[in-house]
Amino acid sequence: MNQDISRRTFLNRSLIGTFIIGFDLSLRRWITKNDPNDALLAEDFPEFDGEFLTEDLNYVNDDFGHIISKSAIAVLLPNSIDDIVKLVRFARKYNIKIAPRGQGHSTFGQSQVDAGVVIDLSTLDRIREINASEVLVDAGATWLKVLEATLKFDRTLPILTDYLGLSVGGTLSVGGLGGQSFNYGALVDNLVELEVVTGKGNLITCSRDRNSLVFQSLRSSLGQFGIVVGARLRLIPAPTKTRVYTLIYKNLANFIKDQELLIEDGRFDYVEGFVSPDESDRWLYILEVAKHFNPTQEPDDDRLLTALSFSLGKETIEDRDYFDFVNRLAPVVENLQATGMWDIPHPWIDLLLPAEKAFDFIAEVLAGLTPADIGSPVGLIVLYPMNRDKFNAPFLITPNSNQFFLFSLFRAATPDSIGVEAMLEANQKLYREAIAIGGKIYPNGSVAMNPIYWQQHYQSLWYAFVAHKSRFDPNQILTPEQNIF
Ligand SMILES: Cc1cc2nc3c(=O)[nH]c(=O)nc-3n(C[C@H](O)[C@H](O)[C@H](O)COP(=O)(O)OP(=O)(O)OC[C@H]3O[C@@H](n4cnc5c(N)ncnc54)[C@H](O)[C@@H]3O)c2cc1C
């Protein structure tokens, strides 16, 4: 950095009397109106429409994992896209790191930053436009807010995450998987258009046909090339009711075989699955499948359940309003919050496993796993398959097989569990074992990644990923805690 610049202190007279009035580059700290005013003034410290704060930062130095805590030096609560453009340009010029934050539901510091600025996008959450086939939203909106708006027009998103409290931008930067992914891919595969502010501070609207390189590279790019500020998503007609079938299996092989069959023949609209201990701590496999319907045309249960090997007599079948079904985690989350279990450490790991290797791998993992390893019953194991041909975002890396399984250990470090350190160590081992069989990480969990792991992750796309970084964020200011560069 230019010595002359680095010695200067930057102030902006226009913000005196509000929050921050400038940035001292030599001391790397923000200047408030109470600081001595003998510093050199910089006229380019931006004037924001929103708020720029240097106090009460605890929430941005934490996330859903409650494992990592970095020390941001400021948070921007933008009130316009222009605020983000201004901050990125300023930060680029003075080499200040930035982390965009949606709802902070990552588990290992991915939305945090040390000695930099967090952009809390939750203040940019407008639903800007809806028509019969598309919705245009700000990136800080949650899926719940988007869905509530589209349902007023009897429309829904083709796929939804299990928990609707995630932000649009945070999810699109990872991918967005759910029980409809076998049919529709990830949320990033259902995008019509993206609005992004690149690491150079350029605001770009992109789609398959317009600025297509930006569109292809930004989806699932882990906040590395730009900050998503808006998204136009595809809509489909919304059903009114959903019939949910919960089927119990005692045998992993049958469970996996039936899941594969169901995503091939597509008889259900939603396919997920869980692994949970019974009262003797043996693993049970729970298939959760659903069929949407309108009351005049009820699903044919016999046809839907034919040729499946679940434990007969243990199944439950329940009709729910569509909204209650897709928002089914809301009461669970409320309960976890009320009991304090939402605030304990969550060393999660999400793996994507090639279908042909999934049974052997999962059987071996489960044979060595006890409920204390995941902090059951708060901790959960999720297991369900997807069809690879539905996925087309280049940087959402999936195993090289026609079908693959999401295998997630949603560990919760409860008092009766093995504890957070042992869970993190187990994640690291599991990750190495998964990549050895051609597995991939779904990158939002608690695995300590490093540039070598990322290079293995992206494989032949690694050099394209590096080239995009140089092109869109040449000063490497964006989202450093992913630890890719
Ligand atoms: C209870 C729970 C349930 C979940 N269920 C699902 C699920 O069903 N399916 C699924 O796919 N995932 C699921 N997740 C994981 C989720 O996708 C990730 O946590 C994801 O990061 C979205 O959360 P967020 O919006 O809080 O993003 P954050 O954690 O805030 O951000 C995630 C990453 O994206 C970056 N980022 C945030 N906003 C932007 C932006 N606008 N532009 C560019 N980069 C940005 C951040 O810097 C960070 O690196 C779940 C997580 C939790 C805690």
The ligand as an SDF file (V2000), in Angstrom:
LIG
                    3D

 53 58  0  0  0  0  0  0  0  0999 V2000
  -31.8180  -24.4250   10.7910 C   0  0  0  0  0  0  0  0  0  0  0  0
  -31.1140  -24.4370    9.4560 C   0  0  0  0  0  0  0  0  0  0  0  0
  -31.6980  -25.1030    8.3990 C   0  0  0  0  0  0  0  0  0  0  0  0
  -31.0820  -25.1160    7.1480 C   0  0  0  0  0  0  0  0  0  0  0  0
  -31.6900  -25.7570    6.1280 N   0  0  0  0  0  0  0  0  0  0  0  0
  -31.1240  -25.7610    4.9120 C   0  0  0  0  0  0  0  0  0  0  0  0
  -31.7590  -26.3940    3.8120 C   0  0  0  0  0  0  0  0  0  0  0  0
  -32.8300  -26.9720    3.9260 O   0  0  0  0  0  0  0  0  0  0  0  0
  -31.1340  -26.3440    2.6100 N   0  0  0  0  0  0  0  0  0  0  0  0
  -29.9460  -25.7110    2.4290 C   0  0  0  0  0  0  0  0  0  0  0  0
  -29.4350  -25.6810    1.3150 O   0  0  0  0  0  0  0  0  0  0  0  0
  -29.3250  -25.1220    3.4560 N   0  0  0  0  0  0  0  0  0  0  0  0
  -29.8790  -25.1450    4.6850 C   0  0  0  0  0  0  0  0  0  0  0  0
  -29.2380  -24.5330    5.7290 N   0  0  0  0  0  0  0  0  0  0  0  0
  -27.9110  -23.9820    5.5030 C   0  0  0  0  0  0  0  0  0  0  0  0
  -27.9850  -22.6160    4.8070 C   0  0  0  0  0  0  0  0  0  0  0  0
  -28.1090  -22.7760    3.4350 O   0  0  0  0  0  0  0  0  0  0  0  0
  -26.7770  -21.8550    5.0020 C   0  0  0  0  0  0  0  0  0  0  0  0
  -26.6130  -21.6260    6.3390 O   0  0  0  0  0  0  0  0  0  0  0  0
  -26.7360  -20.5960    4.1490 C   0  0  0  0  0  0  0  0  0  0  0  0
  -25.5390  -20.0170    4.3740 O   0  0  0  0  0  0  0  0  0  0  0  0
  -27.8870  -19.6110    4.2880 C   0  0  0  0  0  0  0  0  0  0  0  0
  -27.9540  -18.9930    5.5350 O   0  0  0  0  0  0  0  0  0  0  0  0
  -27.9030  -17.4100    5.6900 P   0  0  0  0  0  0  0  0  0  0  0  0
  -28.8380  -16.7910    4.7590 O   0  0  0  0  0  0  0  0  0  0  0  0
  -28.0450  -17.1330    7.1310 O   0  0  0  0  0  0  0  0  0  0  0  0
  -26.4540  -17.0910    5.1640 O   0  0  0  0  0  0  0  0  0  0  0  0
  -25.1720  -16.6040    5.9820 P   0  0  0  0  0  0  0  0  0  0  0  0
  -24.7810  -17.6660    6.9440 O   0  0  0  0  0  0  0  0  0  0  0  0
  -25.3860  -15.2550    6.5110 O   0  0  0  0  0  0  0  0  0  0  0  0
  -24.1090  -16.5450    4.7980 O   0  0  0  0  0  0  0  0  0  0  0  0
  -23.6190  -17.7220    4.2030 C   0  0  0  0  0  0  0  0  0  0  0  0
  -22.4160  -17.3960    3.3270 C   0  0  0  0  0  0  0  0  0  0  0  0
  -22.8500  -16.6210    2.2250 O   0  0  0  0  0  0  0  0  0  0  0  0
  -22.2750  -15.3280    2.2510 C   0  0  0  0  0  0  0  0  0  0  0  0
  -23.3560  -14.4140    1.9260 N   0  0  0  0  0  0  0  0  0  0  0  0
  -24.4130  -14.0600    2.6840 C   0  0  0  0  0  0  0  0  0  0  0  0
  -25.2030  -13.2160    2.0170 N   0  0  0  0  0  0  0  0  0  0  0  0
  -24.6290  -13.0340    0.8030 C   0  0  0  0  0  0  0  0  0  0  0  0
  -24.9660  -12.2640   -0.3280 C   0  0  0  0  0  0  0  0  0  0  0  0
  -26.0480  -11.5090   -0.3600 N   0  0  0  0  0  0  0  0  0  0  0  0
  -24.1440  -12.2980   -1.4020 N   0  0  0  0  0  0  0  0  0  0  0  0
  -23.0290  -13.0660   -1.4010 C   0  0  0  0  0  0  0  0  0  0  0  0
  -22.6620  -13.8130   -0.3410 N   0  0  0  0  0  0  0  0  0  0  0  0
  -23.4580  -13.8060    0.7370 C   0  0  0  0  0  0  0  0  0  0  0  0
  -21.7440  -15.1480    3.6480 C   0  0  0  0  0  0  0  0  0  0  0  0
  -20.6260  -14.2800    3.6950 O   0  0  0  0  0  0  0  0  0  0  0  0
  -21.3620  -16.5620    4.0230 C   0  0  0  0  0  0  0  0  0  0  0  0
  -20.1140  -16.8730    3.4950 O   0  0  0  0  0  0  0  0  0  0  0  0
  -29.8330  -24.5000    6.9920 C   0  0  0  0  0  0  0  0  0  0  0  0
  -29.2260  -23.8350    8.0550 C   0  0  0  0  0  0  0  0  0  0  0  0
  -29.8650  -23.8020    9.2770 C   0  0  0  0  0  0  0  0  0  0  0  0
  -29.1970  -23.1230   10.4110 C   0  0  0  0  0  0  0  0  0  0  0  0
  1  2  1  0
  2  3  1  0
  2 52  2  0
  3  4  2  0
  4  5  1  0
  4 50  1  0
  5  6  2  0
  6  7  1  0
  6 13  1  0
  7  8  2  0
  7  9  1  0
  9 10  1  0
 10 11  2  0
 10 12  1  0
 12 13  2  0
 13 14  1  0
 14 15  1  0
 14 50  1  0
 15 16  1  0
 16 17  1  0
 16 18  1  0
 18 19  1  0
 18 20  1  0
 20 21  1  0
 20 22  1  0
 22 23  1  0
 23 24  1  0
 24 25  2  0
 24 26  1  0
 24 27  1  0
 27 28  1  0
 28 29  2  0
 28 30  1  0
 28 31  1  0
 31 32  1  0
 32 33  1  0
 33 34  1  0
 33 48  1  0
 34 35  1  0
 35 36  1  0
 35 46  1  0
 36 37  1  0
 36 45  1  0
 37 38  2  0
 38 39  1  0
 39 40  1  0
 39 45  2  0
 40 41  1  0
 40 42  2  0
 42 43  1  0
 43 44  2  0
 44 45  1  0
 46 47  1  0
 46 48  1  0
 48 49  1  0
 50 51  2  0
 51 52  1  0
 52 53  1  0
M  END
$$$$
